[in-house]
């Protein structure tokens, strides 16, 4: 796969993909950024990705997935995304810097439009408020949350608590204070201080994390 734009977002994403066992071609127009990533990615190239012939020479048209992680240069982001789609890349992920930018990327036909600042802002807001330890949107109305087990659940197992039927959310995993998460089963007993990973619709889940 190819990651275009090796700023903070693009470089972090590319390194994580490599750590996950993927072959990653990193491209940026800034030679300094390319050199900085040369030892961490499978291949790195300094190139202008708004030029179709350059993309063809790099074999981008043969890639299954491409991520356009270009930062402030909206024109380059839009042109690069458009060319990747024209070249037939199967999955094009494009980073958006604003709602209007995202709308243009969607209209171009980008398969996935990413709003990293918006998503991180929503995520951190729930953490700062003290409502949860982590908060991730799966879609607009379905979320996963990491939170502390309510004191009232102490010493009871999940079968007794009937959390799904009572609260409309599902306990996916539990950590018993050691930082290691294990799958949750009906016989799993909860204790004060345990951390839970909960999945569900936003409204019932937001209500659940308010429990004492």
ZIFEN-V669000 format. One record per residue. N is the residue number from 0. RES is the residue in one small letter. SS is DSSP state (H for helix, E for strand, L for the rest). PHI is phi in whole degrees, -180 to 180 (* if undefined). OMEGA is omega in whole degrees, -180 to 180 (none if undefined). Layout:
BEGIN
N,RES,SS,PHI,OMEGA ; N,RES,SS,PHI,OMEGA
END
This chain:
BEGIN
0,x,L,*,-177 ; 1,x,E,-125,174 ; 2,x,E,-117,-178 ; 3,x,E,-108,-175 ; 4,x,L,106,-174 ; 5,x,L,-111,172 ; 6,x,L,-74,-176 ; 7,x,H,-60,-179 ; 8,x,H,-68,-177 ; 9,x,H,-63,-179 ; 10,x,H,-68,178 ; 11,x,H,-63,179 ; 12,x,H,-64,-178 ; 13,x,H,-64,180 ; 14,x,H,-64,179 ; 15,x,H,-64,177 ; 16,x,H,-64,178 ; 17,x,H,-62,179 ; 18,x,H,-62,178 ; 19,x,L,-86,175 ; 20,x,L,94,-178 ; 21,x,L,-93,172 ; 22,x,L,-85,-174 ; 23,x,L,-126,171 ; 24,x,E,-98,178 ; 25,x,E,-103,-178 ; 26,x,E,-129,173 ; 27,x,E,-154,178 ; 28,x,L,-84,-179 ; 29,x,L,-96,-178 ; 30,x,H,-58,-179 ; 31,x,H,-64,179 ; 32,x,H,-67,179 ; 33,x,H,-64,179 ; 34,x,H,-63,-179 ; 35,x,H,-64,-177 ; 36,x,H,-101,-172 ; 37,x,L,-61,-178 ; 38,x,L,-92,-174 ; 39,x,L,-109,-179 ; 40,x,L,-112,-179 ; 41,x,L,-62,177 ; 42,x,E,-143,174 ; 43,x,E,-135,-177 ; 44,x,E,-143,170 ; 45,x,E,-92,-175 ; 46,x,L,-160,175 ; 47,x,L,-95,-175 ; 48,x,L,-84,174 ; 49,x,L,-89,179 ; 50,x,L,-106,-175 ; 51,x,H,-61,-178 ; 52,x,H,-63,178 ; 53,x,H,-62,179 ; 54,x,H,-62,179 ; 55,x,H,-64,-180 ; 56,x,H,-63,179 ; 57,x,L,-83,178 ; 58,x,L,76,-178 ; 59,x,H,-63,-179 ; 60,x,H,-64,180 ; 61,x,H,-95,-179 ; 62,x,L,-79,176 ; 63,x,L,-76,-176 ; 64,x,E,-138,176 ; 65,x,E,-139,176 ; 66,x,E,-116,175 ; 67,x,E,-96,-176 ; 68,x,L,-110,-179 ; 69,x,L,-66,-174 ; 70,x,L,-81,-169 ; 71,x,L,-79,-177 ; 72,x,L,-82,-175 ; 73,x,H,-64,-179 ; 74,x,H,-61,179 ; 75,x,H,-65,179 ; 76,x,H,-60,-177 ; 77,x,H,-68,-180 ; 78,x,H,-65,-180 ; 79,x,H,-64,179 ; 80,x,H,-60,180 ; 81,x,H,-61,-179 ; 82,x,H,-67,179 ; 83,x,H,-61,179 ; 84,x,H,-67,178 ; 85,x,H,-64,-179 ; 86,x,L,-78,175 ; 87,x,L,87,176 ; 88,x,L,-61,-170 ; 89,x,L,-67,-179 ; 90,x,E,-133,179 ; 91,x,E,-112,176 ; 92,x,E,-104,-177 ; 93,x,E,-128,178 ; 94,x,E,-79,178 ; 95,x,L,-110,178 ; 96,x,L,-100,-179 ; 97,x,L,-162,179 ; 98,x,H,-63,-179 ; 99,x,H,-67,177 ; 100,x,H,-61,180 ; 101,x,H,-62,180 ; 102,x,H,-64,178 ; 103,x,H,-65,180 ; 104,x,H,-62,178 ; 105,x,H,-66,180 ; 106,x,H,-66,177 ; 107,x,H,-67,-180 ; 108,x,L,110,177 ; 109,x,L,-55,-176 ; 110,x,L,-70,-180 ; 111,x,E,-142,176 ; 112,x,E,-111,-174 ; 113,x,E,-105,176 ; 114,x,L,-118,-173 ; 115,x,H,-61,-179 ; 116,x,H,-67,179 ; 117,x,H,-63,-179 ; 118,x,H,-64,180 ; 119,x,H,-67,178 ; 120,x,H,-62,179 ; 121,x,H,-64,-178 ; 122,x,H,-65,-177 ; 123,x,H,-68,-180 ; 124,x,H,-56,180 ; 125,x,H,-69,179 ; 126,x,H,-74,-180 ; 127,x,H,-64,-179 ; 128,x,L,-70,-180 ; 129,x,L,84,-178 ; 130,x,L,-76,-177 ; 131,x,L,-153,178 ; 132,x,L,-88,174 ; 133,x,E,-163,-172 ; 134,x,E,-152,-176 ; 135,x,E,-129,175 ; 136,x,E,-80,172 ; 137,x,E,-85,166 ; 138,x,E,-144,-173 ; 139,x,L,-63,-176 ; 140,x,L,-123,179 ; 141,x,E,-129,-175 ; 142,x,E,-133,170 ; 143,x,E,-122,-175 ; 144,x,E,-130,169 ; 145,x,E,-106,-177 ; 146,x,E,-145,177 ; 147,x,E,-81,178 ; 148,x,L,-68,179 ; 149,x,L,-58,-179 ; 150,x,H,-57,-177 ; 151,x,H,-66,179 ; 152,x,H,-90,-173 ; 153,x,L,-57,176 ; 154,x,L,82,-179 ; 155,x,L,-109,177 ; 156,x,E,-94,-174 ; 157,x,H,-66,178 ; 158,x,H,-64,178 ; 159,x,H,-66,-173 ; 160,x,H,-73,180 ; 161,x,L,48,-173 ; 162,x,H,-63,-177 ; 163,x,H,-65,-178 ; 164,x,H,-75,-178 ; 165,x,H,-84,-173 ; 166,x,H,-113,178 ; 167,x,L,77,178 ; 168,x,E,-131,-177 ; 169,x,E,-123,173 ; 170,x,E,-81,-176 ; 171,x,E,-93,-177 ; 172,x,E,-151,-178 ; 173,x,E,-137,171 ; 174,x,E,-119,-177 ; 175,x,L,-93,173 ; 176,x,L,88,-178 ; 177,x,L,-104,179 ; 178,x,L,85,179 ; 179,x,L,-99,-179 ; 180,x,E,-98,178 ; 181,x,E,-126,179 ; 182,x,E,-59,180 ; 183,x,L,-91,178 ; 184,x,L,-123,-180 ; 185,x,L,-54,-178 ; 186,x,L,-86,180 ; 187,x,L,-65,180 ; 188,x,E,-95,-179 ; 189,x,L,-98,178 ; 190,x,L,-131,176 ; 191,x,L,-58,-178 ; 192,x,L,98,175 ; 193,x,L,-65,173 ; 194,x,E,-107,-178 ; 195,x,E,-115,168 ; 196,x,E,-106,-174 ; 197,x,E,-116,176 ; 198,x,E,-125,177 ; 199,x,E,169,176 ; 200,x,E,-68,-170 ; 201,x,H,-58,-174 ; 202,x,H,-63,180 ; 203,x,H,-65,180 ; 204,x,H,-71,177 ; 205,x,H,-62,178 ; 206,x,H,-70,-178 ; 207,x,H,-64,-176 ; 208,x,L,-70,177 ; 209,x,L,-85,-178 ; 210,x,L,-65,178 ; 211,x,L,-90,none
END
